[in-house]
């Protein structure tokens, strides 16, 4: 029998099964424990329908009941275990992710596009005091994540356009893309990214020289002197607000602390970064530029 793809309106689509899955997914979207009313609201069902699905899932062992509250049980993990055991990609990718994480000291992940979201199927987190809690199985909107945009960029135009039409451009930060046209342009840039060859590992490689000054004012004066001489910097301090979490107003809520507590925790790092200036080291450095950098340093000190 030849397989085919069906839609929600197809006669062969089992809507009751879809609703049961919708009930299970509701717990990750709103809360770990929910009442019948909350499940009904989250799934857009009547209370009577939500109750029947919850009781059925309880009889099957996927839902636990505590008084008026319902929660999912560990049995739900059998679904993810079946996928991980049957899909070789996660097993193949994980050793490479470990190697990459050990080199760049950043978390590494593999995801797959599912509908309008990406789902993490493999992940190796970096070891940090504070980290974002993303695990295998985590689901994020594709349009707003780097991995999602890469996968969207290589979709057929018709599929990509339909996906963009469904995007709700709610602002996550002040840098969030706000229109479908802007997102389309951003996806075009992804396909233009080219990767350079990895150089030989026989010698140490450097592309940045970082100068640390006694205070922030001296660092700013040095940058000003560089600019007056027609030179720039590399990320520090010009892009610190983009790259450093202490400046991200949405971060502290992820860790259950106040903004003041979050910034106090990062204050030692903030102090170091704000008085640091990074200079790019070119493959073929210009002697004239080196002399200008030295002149800017003398003017500063």
N, C-alpha and C positions, 0 to 999 in steps of 0.2 A: 504494500500500500504506500502510495506516494505521500510524503508529509506536506503540510501546507501551514502557512501562518494565518491566524485568525485575529479578529479584532473584538472589542467589547460588544459590538452590535451583531456579531455572527451568531447564528442559531446554535452552533456547537460550543459557544463560550459558556462555561459553568459559572454563573454569577455568584451562586452561594459559596463556592470554593474561594472566589476572589474576595468576598466579604469576610470569610474566616481569616484569610491572610491579612486583610486590612486591620482586623481586630488585634492580631499579634503585633503588627508593626506599630500600632498606636502606642504601645508601651515604651518604645524607644523614642517616640516623638514628643511625648508629654511628661510622663512620670513613670517610675518603677512600680507604683501602686496607684490604682485607679478605681473609682466607683463605677457602677453601671451607667450613671448619668454622664460621667466624664468620658467613658468609652463611646457612648452613643454620640456625644457632641463631637468628639475627635474623628469618628468614622462616618459621621453624617448618616447615622441610622436611628431608628426609633429605639426607645429604651427596651421595648419587648424583644426586638430583633437582637439587640446587643446582648441582652440577658441570655437568649437561646444559644448564641455563639459562644459566649463565655462558659456556660454550663457544659456545652459539648466539648470544648477544649479542655475543661477541667476533667471531664470523664476520660479523655484521651491522655491526660497527664501533662499537658502543656501549660495549664493555668492553675495557679494555687488560689484558694479562697481563705481569707482571714476576716471574718465578720462581714462587713459591707465592702471590703477592699479585695481587689483581684490583682495578681501579679504573675509574671511568666516564671516558669520553672527551668532548671538546667537542662531539661529534656529538649528544649528548643535548640540546644547546641548540636544535636544529632544532625540537623540539616546542614550546618556549616561544616561539620566533620565529614559528612558525605561528599560535599563539594571539594574540600581540601584533599580528601583521599582519592578522588577521581580525576582531579585536574593536576597535570604535571607542571604547569607554569610556576606555581608557587614554590614547588620543590626545587625546580631548576634555578629560579631567580634568587632565592634566599642566600645561597653562598656568595653570589655577586653583590647583593645588598650589604652583607656583612663586610666584605672587602671595601666597598665604597664608603660605608659609614666609618670604618677605621681610618680611612685616608682623609676624608673631608671633615670628620667630626660633626656630621649632621645626620639626622634621621633620613633613611632611604626607604622608598615605598614603591610598590607596583599596584596599579589599580586597573579596573576594567569599566568601560562605559556601560551603564545599565539604565535605559530610558534617558531621563534628564540628569541623572546623578552619576557619580563615580563611586565604586565600591572597592575598598582596600582588600586585596587578596594576599598580599605579602608585605611585611614591614619589619624593619630593624631600627629600633629607636637608638638615639645617642644617649650616653650617660651624662645627665645633667641634674643639678639640684632642682630646677624647675623645668618641666616639659609639658607639652600639650598632649592630652590623653587621647591619642588616636590608635585604635587597634585594628586588627584584621576584622573585616566585616563593617567597619565604619562607613557611613554613607554621607557624601557631601555634594552640593550642587556643582555640576560640571562647569558651568559658565564662569564661576567665580574662583576656581582653583586652577593652578598651573597644569596639573596632570589632566584635568578635565578639558582645558582649552587645547592642549596638544592633541587629544583624541578628537575633539570637535573639529579642529582645523583640517583633519584628513577625511572627514565625512563627505559624501556626495553633496553637492550644492543644495539639492532639493531637501534632503534629510536635515542638513545643517540649518537651512532657512526655517523649516518647520520647528526645529528645536529652539531656535532663537525667538520665534513668535511666542513660545510658551514661557519664556523667561519673565519672571517678576523682578523688575529692576529695583528692588528695595536696597537702599544704601546701607552697606555694612560699615564703611568708613567714608571719610571725605574724598577718598581716591577711588571709590567704587564706580565702575562704568555705569552710566545711567540711561543709555539708549541702545537700541538694536543696531543702529548704524555704527556706533563706536565699537560695539562688540565685534561686529563683522570686520572692521578694520584691524582690530587687535588680533583676530584669528588669522588674518592675512600675514601679519608679521611673524606668526609662529612658523608658518611654512617657509619663511625666508631665513630662518635661523640655520647657520652652518656650523658644524663642529670642526675644531682644529685637531690635528694629529697630536697624540700625547708624546711629548719629547722623551728622549732616552733618560733613564733613571740613574745613569752612572755618576752624575754630578748634581749637587744641590742647585735648585732653581729659585730665583727670587724675582718678583716683579714690582715690589713696593719697598720704599724706605720710610719708616715711621719715626718722626721726631716727637719727643715728649718735652713739653715746656713746663716751667714751674707753675704756671697758672693759665686759666682760660684766656685772659686778656692778651698775654704774650702770644698764644697760639693764634688768636684772631688777628693780631697785628702782623704776624708772619704771613698769614693768608692774604691780608690786604696788600702787603708789600709784594707778594708774588703776583697778585692780580695787576698791580700797577706796572709790573714789568712784563705783563702779557703771558703769565704762566698760571696754571691751575693746580688742583690737588686731586687725589684719588679717594673718594668716599669719605675720608676724614678731613675736615669736619663737615663738608658740604652735604653729604648724604646721611648723616648720623640719624636724623629724624626718620628716615625711611628704613634704615637697617637695624636700629637699636630699639628693643622692646620698651625701654623706659619712656619713650616718647609716644607709644601707642596707647591711646586712651581706652581702648577696648580690652586690653590684655588682663588687667588686674582682676576683672570679674571672673575670668576662667579659673582663678586659683582661690576664690573665696576670701579675698582680702580687700581692704580699702585701697584707693589710689595712693594715699599717703604711705601706707605700709609697703605697697609694691615698689614705689620709687625709693623708699628708704632702704629696702633690700638690695636694690640695684645701684645705690649711691656710690659705692667704691668703684664700680665699673664706669659709672657716669663721669666721675671725677677724672678718671684716667683718659677716657675717650675725648672729653671736652677740651683737654689740654694737649691733645695729640693731633698731629698733622701728617697725612700720608702723601708721599710724593711718588709718582709713577716712575718706574725704571724701564726705559725703552730698550728694545732689542739693539738699536743703533743710536745710542744717546748723542745728542748734539752738545758739543763743547760749549757753545754759546748759552744753551739752556742751563748747563751745569754752573756756569759763571753767574748767570742771573739768580739761580737758586742760592748760591753762596752770597751774592750781594744782598738778597732779601733777608738772609739770616743775619748778616752783619748789621743791617738797618734795624732789625728787630731787637738784637741783643746790645 
